[in-house]
Amino acid sequence: MKKLTITASEDLEQLVRTHIEEIARKKDGPIRIGLPGGRSAKILIKGMLGLEDATFKRIRLYLFDERRSGELNADTLLEAGLDKAMKDNRFAKASLHIPSLGKSLLEQEDAQLDLVYLGVGEDGHVASLFPGSYPSQDKTQTALVKNSPKPPNERVTFTYRGFLEHAHKAPIYLLFLDEGKREALNRLLGNKEKPDSLPCSFFSQQDFFVTIITDLQE
């Protein structure tokens, strides 16, 4: 598990562009990127928008969780610049994939994500996998969370099983941004907790290619 410390959101934007450009050089066809909602997603989208058109048009985005009411995570992505990119014919509406119960998030069962970005919450949650809210022994790719500790109560989330099936070859970037995430970061680095109490620890314990990106100074 690696750790990168950034000093400003612009640093993350540049990292995102570098990650995607490296993949674009190594493979042809779609570049499949999984990403969270919330503030960190806005930074990720802004970074992507700085790519050359030829590369940006290859991107397929997979949102890892969606709210069932209130402000939707998909709307956050659109407002961050995807809506304008669609109007400018840089990005197709069909290239944004939103989790839905009973359906695969990726188009094909054997498809793999090329990049994964996950914002980590104060309690260590990723996507809508909160401590104790959904078991790590899940059997489906998406699940309904009914008892979210933060509103709204109901969300559809990509599951641990989904990550195992579609992200085991992808670089995983865990984002710990802002002071409120310090405790969760320290708990992860302590390497003593399991996903039931610290969901983000799932990735370090399952031998994913994990890199921590944080703006927290030691």
C-alpha positions in Angstrom: 0.0 0.0 0.0 1.5 3.3 -1.1 0.7 6.8 0.2 0.8 10.1 -1.8 0.4 13.4 0.0 -1.0 16.4 -2.0 -1.2 20.0 -1.0 -4.1 21.2 -3.2 -7.0 19.9 -5.3 -5.1 20.9 -8.4 -2.5 18.2 -7.5 -5.3 15.5 -7.5 -6.6 16.9 -10.9 -3.1 16.4 -12.4 -2.8 12.9 -10.9 -6.1 11.9 -12.5 -5.0 13.1 -15.9 -1.7 11.3 -15.5 -3.3 8.1 -14.5 -5.7 8.1 -17.4 -3.1 9.2 -20.0 -0.9 6.2 -18.9 -3.8 3.8 -19.4 -4.7 5.4 -22.8 -1.1 4.7 -24.0 -1.2 1.1 -22.8 -4.6 -0.1 -24.2 -7.1 0.6 -26.9 -10.8 1.1 -26.6 -12.9 2.2 -23.6 -11.2 3.4 -20.4 -13.4 2.3 -17.5 -13.2 4.4 -14.4 -15.1 3.8 -11.1 -15.7 6.8 -9.0 -17.6 8.1 -5.9 -20.1 10.9 -5.5 -19.6 14.0 -3.3 -16.9 16.6 -3.2 -14.0 14.4 -4.3 -15.9 13.4 -7.4 -16.0 17.1 -8.5 -12.2 17.2 -8.3 -11.9 14.0 -10.3 -14.3 15.2 -13.0 -12.4 18.5 -13.3 -9.2 16.6 -13.8 -10.7 14.5 -16.5 -12.1 17.5 -18.3 -8.5 18.7 -18.9 -7.7 15.7 -21.1 -7.4 15.9 -24.8 -10.7 15.1 -26.6 -9.5 11.9 -28.1 -8.7 10.5 -24.7 -11.7 12.0 -22.9 -14.2 10.5 -25.3 -12.9 7.0 -24.5 -13.8 7.3 -20.8 -16.7 5.3 -19.4 -17.7 6.3 -15.8 -19.2 3.9 -13.2 -20.7 5.5 -10.2 -20.2 3.3 -7.1 -23.3 4.4 -5.2 -26.5 6.4 -5.7 -29.0 7.9 -3.3 -32.6 6.9 -3.6 -33.9 10.4 -2.7 -32.7 14.0 -2.4 -29.7 15.3 -4.3 -28.4 12.5 -6.5 -24.7 11.6 -6.9 -25.2 11.5 -10.7 -26.4 15.1 -10.6 -23.2 16.1 -8.7 -21.2 14.7 -11.6 -23.2 16.5 -14.2 -22.9 19.8 -12.4 -19.2 19.3 -12.0 -18.8 19.5 -15.8 -20.2 16.3 -17.4 -23.4 18.1 -18.4 -21.4 20.7 -20.4 -19.2 17.9 -21.8 -22.3 16.2 -23.1 -23.6 19.4 -24.7 -20.1 19.8 -26.3 -20.2 16.2 -27.7 -17.2 15.3 -25.6 -19.0 12.8 -23.5 -22.0 10.6 -24.2 -24.9 10.2 -21.7 -24.6 6.4 -22.2 -21.0 6.5 -20.9 -22.2 7.3 -17.4 -23.3 4.2 -15.5 -25.3 4.3 -12.3 -25.8 1.4 -9.9 -29.2 -0.2 -10.1 -30.6 -3.2 -8.1 -30.5 -6.5 -10.0 -28.3 -5.2 -12.8 -24.6 -5.4 -13.4 -22.9 -2.0 -13.2 -20.5 -2.9 -16.0 -21.9 -3.8 -19.4 -20.2 -7.2 -19.6 -19.8 -9.8 -16.9 -16.1 -10.2 -17.7 -15.4 -6.5 -18.0 -12.8 -4.9 -15.7 -12.4 -1.4 -14.4 -9.1 0.3 -15.4 -9.1 2.8 -12.5 -10.9 3.0 -9.2 -11.2 6.2 -7.1 -13.0 6.0 -3.7 -13.6 8.8 -1.3 -13.3 7.6 2.3 -15.7 9.0 4.9 -15.0 9.9 8.5 -16.1 6.5 9.6 -14.0 4.7 7.0 -16.9 4.0 4.6 -16.5 3.7 0.9 -19.3 3.9 -1.7 -22.4 3.3 0.6 -20.7 0.5 2.5 -20.9 1.8 6.0 -19.5 0.1 9.1 -22.0 -2.7 10.0 -24.4 -1.7 7.2 -23.7 -4.5 4.7 -21.8 -7.8 5.2 -18.5 -8.4 3.5 -19.8 -11.9 2.5 -22.2 -10.4 0.0 -23.2 -12.5 -3.1 -24.5 -9.8 -5.5 -22.8 -6.9 -7.3 -25.1 -4.2 -6.1 -27.2 -4.0 -2.9 -29.8 -1.8 -1.2 -28.6 -0.1 2.0 -31.6 0.8 4.1 -29.9 2.1 7.2 -27.4 4.6 6.1 -26.0 6.6 9.1 -26.2 9.7 6.9 -29.2 10.9 4.9 -30.8 9.7 2.8 -31.4 6.3 4.5 -31.7 4.3 1.3 -28.9 4.0 -1.2 -27.9 1.5 -3.9 -24.2 0.6 -3.6 -21.6 -1.5 -5.4 -20.7 -4.3 -3.0 -17.5 -5.9 -1.9 -18.3 -8.8 -4.3 -18.6 -6.3 -7.1 -15.1 -4.9 -6.4 -13.6 -8.4 -6.3 -15.2 -9.3 -9.6 -14.5 -6.1 -11.5 -11.7 -4.2 -9.9 -9.1 -6.8 -8.8 -6.7 -5.8 -11.6 -7.3 -2.0 -11.3 -5.2 0.5 -9.3 -7.3 1.5 -6.3 -6.9 5.1 -5.1 -8.4 5.8 -1.6 -9.0 9.5 -1.1 -8.6 10.9 2.4 -9.3 14.6 1.9 -9.8 17.1 4.8 -9.0 16.9 8.5 -12.1 15.0 9.3 -10.6 11.9 7.6 -7.5 11.8 9.8 -8.8 9.2 12.3 -10.0 6.9 9.5 -6.6 7.2 7.8 -4.7 6.4 11.0 -7.0 3.4 11.6 -6.3 2.1 8.1 -2.6 2.5 8.5 -2.8 0.7 11.8 -3.9 -2.4 9.8 -5.8 -3.9 12.8 -9.4 -3.6 11.7 -11.7 -5.5 9.4 -14.2 -4.2 6.8 -17.1 -4.7 9.2 -15.7 -1.8 11.4 -13.6 -0.1 8.8 -14.9 -0.7 5.2 -11.9 0.9 3.4 -9.7 -1.8 5.0 -11.3 -4.3 2.6 -8.9 -3.3 -0.2 -5.7 -3.6 1.8 -6.7 -7.0 3.1 -7.7 -8.4 -0.3 -4.3 -7.6 -1.9 -5.7 -4.9 -4.3 -3.2 -2.4 -5.7 -3.9 0.3 -3.2 -2.6 3.9 -3.1 -3.7 6.4 -0.5 -4.0 10.0 -1.7 -4.4 12.5 1.1 -4.0 16.2 1.8 -3.3 15.5 5.5 0.1 16.5 6.6 1.9 14.4 9.3 
